[in-house]
Amino acid sequence: MPSKLESLRKHTQIVADTGDIEAIRKLQPVDATTNPSLMLKAAQQETYSAMLDQALKASAGSFDPVADACDAFAVALGAEITKLVPGRVSTEVDARLSFDRAATLDKARRLIERYEEAGITRDRVLIKIASTWEGIQAAAELEKEGIQCNLTLLFSFAQAQACADAGVYLISPFVGRIYDWYKKSEGRDFQGMEDPGVQSVARIYRYYKQHQFVTVVMGASFRNSGQIEALAGCDRLTISPALLQQLAEDEGELQPSPILTQPSQDPLNALTESTFRWAHNEDAMATEKLAEGIRAFAADQVKLEQLLRLRMVQA
């Protein structure tokens, strides 16, 4: 009998949610995603010491050498990952720019320039941007320039609708963080297809397919393998090395989840800025988790900058 990971690969494209080069080499995903928290974790490991030093060296003399070194490190790590995956690597824009459309555009373009300077073509990269209204509008413009985007920190159906309207390449709805919120709010656990995080991704998936949106749905932020199995058949799933290993060690034949094949009950509905903001605001979970996620990624970005600043002083 095949492993659950082998079985899942038949129905869903597997993406590694890590910046760990060795984990990617071992697990052989199609794509890989990174974020500020994963970047910080990598930067604290001796394995990436030389990469950090090279990023600092390349940024010496620039207007903001620490911020520039962060970008250089992100691109250097992403470039290494592209040697190990046949598909794409996702590199995230600074979360502190989440409400600044123009600054998001500038940062995204600069990251792509760095990749191209490193010999990595833009078709190997996805720019990750938080799913705020400003971030979604920036992504719409970037897509027209041939810079494809991964819209992250997505919790509400309104965010998913706006991303589809904007024509973004891919969205990353967060299963585990939705689960966390409802588990705490309602004081009970959820399993399989009754999981609110699973239901959120399934609703988005059905809406996209029924209304023929080409935006890829990639479930993210999993807390357990049951959530992953309940979304078998989704376009893509980005999974941590620990859960990928668990699936590789478990035997079982997975089939596309029936929760994904039901007809959508949501009519086609294009959102304006005001209707987007109201619909998202009406979802207490999504409002709280988006704000919390942006704050957490911004805090880890600051910690990464502090680490680089200290390393610069000690050099």
Secondary structure per residue as TSV (DSSP state, phi and psi in degrees):
chain	resnum	aa	ss	phi	psi
A	1	M	-	360.0	138.3
A	2	P	-	-71.5	162.1
A	3	S	B	-72.1	161.2
A	4	K	H	-64.2	-30.9
A	5	L	H	-67.4	-44.2
A	6	E	H	-61.1	-41.8
A	7	S	H	-65.8	-42.2
A	8	L	H	-61.8	-37.4
A	9	R	H	-59.7	-23.3
A	10	K	T	-71.1	-24.2
A	11	H	T	-116.4	-18.8
A	12	T	S	-142.7	141.3
A	13	Q	E	-79.4	128.1
A	14	I	E	-95.0	130.9
A	15	V	E	-122.3	135.6
A	16	A	E	-86.5	127.0
A	17	D	E	-95.5	76.7
A	18	T	-	-165.7	157.5
A	19	G	-	-108.8	10.3
A	20	D	-	-83.3	110.2
A	21	I	H	-58.8	-44.1
A	22	E	H	-66.0	-38.0
A	23	A	H	-64.7	-40.3
A	24	I	H	-65.7	-42.0
A	25	R	H	-60.4	-40.1
A	26	K	H	-73.4	-42.2
A	27	L	H	-91.5	-16.4
A	28	Q	-	51.8	57.6
A	29	P	-	-75.0	169.7
A	30	V	S	-77.9	-44.7
A	31	D	E	-126.9	173.8
A	32	A	E	-143.0	146.9
A	33	T	E	-120.6	145.8
A	34	T	-	-127.4	165.5
A	35	N	-	-152.1	173.4
A	36	P	H	-57.0	-35.5
A	37	S	H	-67.0	-42.2
A	38	L	H	-69.0	-35.9
A	39	M	H	-63.3	-43.2
A	40	L	H	-62.6	-43.3
A	41	K	H	-60.5	-43.9
A	42	A	H	-64.2	-41.8
A	43	A	H	-64.1	-21.9
A	44	Q	T	-87.3	-1.8
A	45	Q	S	-99.5	140.8
A	46	E	G	-60.9	-28.0
A	47	T	G	-54.0	-32.8
A	48	Y	G	-103.5	12.6
A	49	S	H	-59.0	-47.7
A	50	A	H	-64.8	-34.9
A	51	M	H	-66.0	-39.5
A	52	L	H	-64.4	-44.3
A	53	D	H	-62.7	-39.3
A	54	Q	H	-66.7	-37.5
A	55	A	H	-63.7	-41.8
A	56	L	H	-65.7	-41.6
A	57	K	H	-62.4	-43.3
A	58	A	H	-67.4	-23.0
A	59	S	H	-99.1	-2.8
A	60	A	T	-61.2	133.3
A	61	G	T	87.7	-4.3
A	62	S	S	-77.9	168.6
A	63	F	S	-60.2	-41.7
A	64	D	S	-131.8	83.2
A	65	P	H	-61.4	-32.4
A	66	V	H	-70.6	-49.0
A	67	A	H	-61.5	-39.8
A	68	D	H	-64.9	-38.6
A	69	A	H	-66.9	-35.5
A	70	C	H	-60.0	-45.8
A	71	D	H	-64.1	-42.5
A	72	A	H	-62.8	-40.6
A	73	F	H	-65.7	-43.4
A	74	A	H	-59.0	-43.2
A	75	V	H	-72.7	-38.5
A	76	A	H	-62.3	-43.3
A	77	L	H	-65.3	-44.1
A	78	G	H	-61.4	-40.3
A	79	A	H	-62.2	-39.7
A	80	E	H	-64.5	-40.0
A	81	I	H	-64.0	-36.5
A	82	T	H	-64.3	-18.6
A	83	K	T	-75.8	-17.0
A	84	L	T	-108.8	-18.3
A	85	V	-	-116.8	144.3
A	86	P	S	-75.9	-18.8
A	87	G	S	-100.3	-123.1
A	88	R	-	-119.2	159.6
A	89	V	E	-116.5	139.4
A	90	S	E	-99.9	127.7
A	91	T	E	-121.9	130.6
A	92	E	E	-94.5	139.5
A	93	V	-	-72.6	145.0
A	94	D	-	-48.0	123.1
A	95	A	G	-61.6	-22.2
A	96	R	G	-69.6	-8.6
A	97	L	G	-99.0	9.2
A	98	S	T	-59.7	-23.5
A	99	F	T	-113.2	19.8
A	100	D	-	-127.1	97.3
A	101	R	H	-59.3	-48.2
A	102	A	H	-64.1	-43.4
A	103	A	H	-67.2	-35.1
A	104	T	H	-63.1	-43.0
A	105	L	H	-60.3	-45.7
A	106	D	H	-61.9	-44.8
A	107	K	H	-65.8	-44.1
A	108	A	H	-60.7	-45.6
A	109	R	H	-63.1	-38.4
A	110	R	H	-67.8	-39.4
A	111	L	H	-62.0	-42.9
A	112	I	H	-64.3	-40.6
A	113	E	H	-58.7	-42.7
A	114	R	H	-63.4	-42.5
A	115	Y	H	-61.4	-44.8
A	116	E	H	-66.0	-35.7
A	117	E	H	-63.7	-28.9
A	118	A	T	-86.3	2.3
A	119	G	T	86.7	12.3
A	120	I	-	-101.9	116.6
A	121	T	-	-72.5	153.8
A	122	R	G	-64.6	-18.7
A	123	D	G	-76.0	-0.6
A	124	R	G	-103.1	1.0
A	125	V	E	-127.4	140.4
A	126	L	E	-117.1	132.3
A	127	I	E	-88.8	120.6
A	128	K	E	-87.9	131.2
A	129	I	E	-137.9	138.5
A	130	A	E	-63.7	143.6
A	131	S	-	-84.1	52.2
A	132	T	S	-82.9	168.3
A	133	W	H	-59.0	-43.5
A	134	E	H	-65.3	-40.3
A	135	G	H	-65.3	-40.5
A	136	I	H	-65.7	-40.2
A	137	Q	H	-68.9	-37.1
A	138	A	H	-62.2	-42.8
A	139	A	H	-62.3	-39.1
A	140	A	H	-58.8	-40.8
A	141	E	H	-70.4	-40.9
A	142	L	H	-63.5	-39.3
A	143	E	H	-59.2	-38.5
A	144	K	H	-67.2	-22.4
A	145	E	T	-90.6	1.5
A	146	G	T	84.8	14.7
A	147	I	-	-104.5	106.9
A	148	Q	-	-86.9	149.8
A	149	C	E	-126.3	151.9
A	150	N	E	-115.9	110.2
A	151	L	E	-89.3	116.5
A	152	T	E	-110.6	-178.3
A	153	L	E	50.4	49.8
A	154	L	E	-104.8	119.6
A	155	F	-	-126.0	-25.9
A	156	S	S	-107.8	156.0
A	157	F	H	-65.5	-32.7
A	158	A	H	-61.1	-41.0
A	159	Q	H	-59.8	-44.6
A	160	A	H	-64.3	-40.9
A	161	Q	H	-61.3	-46.3
A	162	A	H	-64.7	-37.4
A	163	C	H	-65.0	-40.9
A	164	A	H	-64.6	-43.9
A	165	D	H	-59.6	-34.8
A	166	A	H	-79.2	-11.8
A	167	G	T	73.1	31.4
A	168	V	-	-70.5	155.6
A	169	Y	S	-68.7	-43.1
A	170	L	E	-152.1	146.3
A	171	I	E	-121.6	152.3
A	172	S	E	-121.9	80.5
A	173	P	E	-67.9	136.5
A	174	F	B	-94.2	106.4
A	175	V	H	-70.8	-54.1
A	176	G	H	-63.9	-37.2
A	177	R	H	-72.7	-31.4
A	178	I	H	-66.2	-45.2
A	179	Y	H	-55.4	-46.5
A	180	D	H	-56.4	-45.2
A	181	W	H	-64.2	-47.0
A	182	Y	H	-71.1	-33.8
A	183	K	H	-62.5	-43.9
A	184	K	H	-70.4	-42.7
A	185	S	H	-66.6	-40.9
A	186	E	H	-100.8	-7.9
A	187	G	T	67.2	31.9
A	188	R	S	-149.8	161.5
A	189	D	-	-90.4	163.8
A	190	F	-	-132.8	143.9
A	191	Q	-	-125.9	142.8
A	192	G	G	54.0	-130.6
A	193	M	G	-76.4	-7.2
A	194	E	G	-85.7	-7.5
A	195	D	-	-64.1	125.2
A	196	P	H	-58.7	-33.0
A	197	G	H	-66.8	-42.3
A	198	V	H	-63.6	-44.4
A	199	Q	H	-63.0	-36.6
A	200	S	H	-62.9	-48.1
A	201	V	H	-63.9	-41.7
A	202	A	H	-63.0	-40.7
A	203	R	H	-61.7	-45.0
A	204	I	H	-62.9	-45.7
A	205	Y	H	-58.7	-46.0
A	206	R	H	-64.1	-41.3
A	207	Y	H	-62.0	-46.0
A	208	Y	H	-62.1	-46.1
A	209	K	H	-69.9	-42.4
A	210	Q	H	-65.6	-35.2
A	211	H	T	-99.9	10.6
A	212	Q	T	60.9	39.1
A	213	F	-	-77.9	140.0
A	214	V	-	-90.8	-8.1
A	215	T	-	-56.2	131.0
A	216	V	E	-77.6	136.7
A	217	V	E	-101.8	118.5
A	218	M	E	-123.1	100.3
A	219	G	E	-59.8	141.8
A	220	A	B	-141.2	170.1
A	221	S	-	61.5	65.3
A	222	F	-	-94.6	143.4
A	223	R	S	-100.5	-23.0
A	224	N	S	-156.5	164.3
A	225	S	H	-69.8	-23.8
A	226	G	H	-61.9	-37.3
A	227	Q	H	-63.4	-40.8
A	228	I	H	-65.0	-47.2
A	229	E	H	-62.3	-34.2
A	230	A	H	-70.7	-14.6
A	231	L	T	-114.1	18.3
A	232	A	T	-57.6	130.0
A	233	G	T	104.5	-13.5
A	234	C	S	-63.2	155.4
A	235	D	S	-50.2	-54.6
A	236	R	E	-144.6	155.6
A	237	L	E	-135.0	128.4
A	238	T	E	-101.4	123.2
A	239	I	E	-130.2	140.5
A	240	S	-	-67.8	155.5
A	241	P	H	-56.1	-38.2
A	242	A	H	-62.4	-43.7
A	243	L	H	-75.0	-32.6
A	244	L	H	-61.4	-42.6
A	245	Q	H	-64.0	-40.2
A	246	Q	H	-62.6	-43.2
A	247	L	H	-65.6	-35.0
A	248	A	H	-68.0	-28.8
A	249	E	H	-89.5	-16.9
A	250	D	S	-92.2	135.7
A	251	E	B	-91.6	146.3
A	252	G	-	159.2	150.2
A	253	E	-	-101.0	115.1
A	254	L	-	-96.7	143.8
A	255	Q	-	-119.9	158.6
A	256	P	-	-54.1	135.1
A	257	S	-	-69.2	134.1
A	258	P	G	-63.8	-21.6
A	259	I	G	-67.2	-18.5
A	260	L	G	-89.1	-17.2
A	261	T	T	-100.3	-3.5
A	262	Q	S	-70.9	153.0
A	263	P	-	-66.3	146.8
A	264	S	-	-73.4	140.4
A	265	Q	-	-99.9	4.8
A	266	D	-	-101.8	118.6
A	267	P	-	-69.5	156.1
A	268	L	-	-62.0	129.9
A	269	N	-	-152.1	104.3
A	270	A	-	-78.9	135.4
A	271	L	-	-102.9	139.6
A	272	T	-	-86.5	174.0
A	273	E	H	-59.1	-45.1
A	274	S	H	-67.4	-41.8
A	275	T	H	-69.8	-33.1
A	276	F	H	-62.2	-50.7
A	277	R	H	-62.8	-38.2
A	278	W	H	-68.5	-46.6
A	279	A	H	-62.7	-41.8
A	280	H	H	-66.6	-40.4
A	281	N	H	-62.6	-31.7
A	282	E	T	-69.4	-16.3
A	283	D	-	-98.3	98.4
A	284	A	H	-60.0	-42.5
A	285	M	H	-58.4	-50.6
A	286	A	H	-64.9	-39.9
A	287	T	H	-61.1	-45.9
A	288	E	H	-68.6	-44.0
A	289	K	H	-72.2	-33.8
A	290	L	H	-64.1	-49.3
A	291	A	H	-61.6	-43.1
A	292	E	H	-64.0	-42.7
A	293	G	H	-64.6	-42.0
A	294	I	H	-63.1	-44.5
A	295	R	H	-61.6	-42.2
A	296	A	H	-66.9	-44.3
A	297	F	H	-66.1	-37.9
A	298	A	H	-64.1	-40.8
A	299	A	H	-63.3	-40.5
A	300	D	H	-70.9	-31.3
A	301	Q	H	-63.6	-42.1
A	302	V	H	-63.4	-42.4
A	303	K	H	-62.8	-39.5
A	304	L	H	-63.5	-41.8
A	305	E	H	-63.6	-40.4
A	306	Q	H	-63.7	-40.3
A	307	L	H	-61.7	-43.4
A	308	L	H	-69.1	-38.0
A	309	R	H	-63.7	-42.7
A	310	L	H	-63.6	-42.5
A	311	R	H	-64.1	-35.9
A	312	M	H	-65.2	-42.2
A	313	V	H	-66.4	-38.0
A	314	Q	H	-78.4	-15.9
A	315	A	-	-66.9	360.0
